[in-house]
Amino acid sequence: MEQISVLIADDHAFYREGIRTMLAIRPDMAETGAKAVQMSAALQPDVVLMDIKMPDMNGIEATRTILDTSPHIGILVVTMFDDDESVFAAIRAGARGYLLKDAHYDDLIRAVAAVSRGEAIFGPAIARRMIQYFGLLRQVSLPLFPELTEREREILG
């Protein structure tokens, strides 16, 4: 199996070292969003494990900036933040996956492999949140647009 090149972008050295050990590879590491952008441009990793809250530039902006010039790089957000605003901002920025930092080892390995293949992957808690959000959106959208045809409502849903 081909080895996946990984860049870990997180401002906590202890966390970066722990992930390095878990992955059993020698990934490159960045401690700020700006450094993640710079290193991604230079190294062109297959996957960037991106934290959201970092100095200089947050992970959402770093994701957007990296993908503007290197859309083939897979961004997997790995963070403590599970609020709707963070999740959907990451997805809008182009992240292919979103895991919480308490994810199990197997889930992280599976997510890195999936994102490197161009797949989208979300941890169970995030997937439930997205299903709930879009379920509520579907319920709310129908009465808000009474002028739409049944087919237009179906598409909107």
C-alpha positions as CSV (number, residue, x, y, z in Angstrom):
1,M,0.0,0.0,0.0
2,E,1.3,3.5,-0.9
3,Q,2.2,5.7,2.1
4,I,0.1,8.8,2.6
5,S,1.9,12.1,3.2
6,V,0.4,14.0,6.1
7,L,0.9,17.5,7.5
8,I,-0.4,18.0,11.1
9,A,-1.5,21.6,11.7
10,D,-2.1,22.2,15.4
11,D,-0.8,24.7,17.9
12,H,-0.4,22.1,20.7
13,A,3.0,20.4,20.5
14,F,1.9,17.5,22.7
15,Y,-1.1,16.8,20.5
16,R,1.1,16.9,17.3
17,E,3.6,14.5,18.8
18,G,0.8,12.2,19.9
19,I,-0.7,12.0,16.4
20,R,2.7,11.5,14.9
21,T,3.2,8.5,17.2
22,M,-0.3,7.1,16.5
23,L,0.1,7.3,12.7
24,A,3.5,5.6,13.0
25,I,4.9,7.8,10.2
26,R,7.0,11.0,10.1
27,P,4.4,13.6,9.2
28,D,5.4,17.2,8.8
29,M,4.0,19.5,11.4
30,A,2.9,23.2,11.6
31,E,2.0,25.1,14.7
32,T,0.1,27.9,13.1
33,G,-2.4,28.3,10.3
34,A,-0.1,30.5,8.3
35,K,2.7,27.9,8.7
36,A,0.2,25.2,7.5
37,V,-0.5,27.2,4.4
38,Q,3.2,27.8,3.7
39,M,4.2,24.1,4.3
40,S,1.2,22.8,2.2
41,A,2.3,24.9,-0.7
42,A,5.9,23.7,-0.4
43,L,5.3,20.0,0.4
44,Q,2.0,19.2,-1.3
45,P,0.9,16.6,1.3
46,D,-1.9,14.2,0.5
47,V,-3.7,15.1,3.7
48,V,-3.6,18.0,6.2
49,L,-4.9,17.3,9.7
50,M,-6.2,20.8,10.5
51,D,-7.1,22.2,13.9
52,I,-9.5,25.1,13.9
53,K,-8.2,27.5,16.6
54,M,-4.6,28.4,15.9
55,P,-2.4,31.5,16.1
56,D,-1.8,33.8,13.0
57,M,-4.6,32.2,10.9
58,N,-7.4,29.9,12.0
59,G,-7.9,26.5,10.5
60,I,-10.9,27.5,8.5
61,E,-9.1,30.3,6.7
62,A,-6.0,28.1,6.3
63,T,-8.2,25.4,4.7
64,R,-9.7,27.9,2.3
65,T,-6.2,29.3,1.4
66,I,-4.6,25.9,0.9
67,L,-7.4,24.7,-1.4
68,D,-7.4,27.9,-3.4
69,T,-4.0,26.9,-4.8
70,S,-3.9,23.2,-4.2
71,P,-7.4,21.7,-4.5
72,H,-6.1,18.2,-4.6
73,I,-4.9,18.3,-1.0
74,G,-7.4,16.6,1.4
75,I,-8.2,18.6,4.5
76,L,-9.4,16.7,7.5
77,V,-10.4,18.9,10.4
78,V,-9.5,17.4,13.8
79,T,-10.6,19.6,16.6
80,M,-12.4,19.9,19.9
81,F,-15.1,22.1,18.5
82,D,-18.4,20.4,17.6
83,D,-20.7,23.4,17.3
84,D,-22.7,23.9,14.1
85,E,-20.8,27.1,13.2
86,S,-17.4,25.4,13.2
87,V,-18.6,22.3,11.4
88,F,-20.3,24.1,8.6
89,A,-17.6,26.7,8.2
90,A,-15.1,23.9,7.7
91,I,-17.2,22.2,5.1
92,R,-17.9,25.5,3.3
93,A,-14.1,26.1,3.3
94,G,-13.6,22.8,1.5
95,A,-12.7,20.3,4.3
96,R,-13.4,16.7,3.2
97,G,-13.7,15.5,6.8
98,Y,-14.3,16.5,10.3
99,L,-13.4,14.5,13.4
100,L,-13.3,15.4,17.1
101,K,-10.0,15.1,18.9
102,D,-11.5,12.3,21.1
103,A,-11.9,10.1,18.0
104,H,-10.6,6.5,18.4
105,Y,-7.3,5.6,16.7
106,D,-9.0,3.4,14.1
107,D,-11.4,6.2,13.2
108,L,-8.5,8.6,12.6
109,I,-6.6,6.1,10.5
110,R,-9.8,5.3,8.4
111,A,-10.5,9.1,8.0
112,V,-6.9,9.9,6.8
113,A,-7.1,7.1,4.3
114,A,-10.6,8.1,3.1
115,V,-9.7,11.8,2.7
116,S,-6.5,10.8,0.8
117,R,-8.7,9.0,-1.7
118,G,-11.0,12.0,-2.1
119,E,-13.8,10.8,0.0
120,A,-15.7,12.8,2.6
121,I,-15.8,11.5,6.1
122,F,-17.3,12.7,9.4
123,G,-17.1,11.3,12.9
124,P,-20.3,9.8,14.3
125,A,-21.2,12.8,16.4
126,I,-20.7,15.2,13.5
127,A,-22.6,13.0,11.1
128,R,-25.6,12.9,13.5
129,R,-25.4,16.7,13.8
130,M,-25.4,17.1,10.1
131,I,-28.4,14.7,9.6
132,Q,-30.3,16.6,12.3
133,Y,-29.4,20.0,10.8
134,F,-30.5,19.0,7.2
135,G,-33.6,17.3,8.6
136,L,-34.6,20.5,10.3
137,L,-33.8,22.6,7.3
138,R,-36.0,20.4,5.1
139,Q,-38.9,20.8,7.6
140,V,-38.5,24.6,7.8
141,S,-38.0,25.2,4.0
142,L,-41.4,23.9,2.9
143,P,-43.6,26.5,4.6
144,L,-41.2,29.3,3.9
145,F,-41.6,29.0,0.1
146,P,-45.3,28.4,-0.6
147,E,-44.9,29.7,-4.2
148,L,-42.7,26.7,-5.1
149,T,-44.0,23.8,-7.0
150,E,-43.9,20.3,-5.5
151,R,-40.8,19.5,-7.6
152,E,-39.0,22.7,-6.6
153,R,-39.7,21.8,-2.9
154,E,-38.3,18.3,-3.5
155,I,-35.1,19.8,-5.0
156,L,-34.8,22.3,-2.2
157,G,-35.2,19.6,0.3
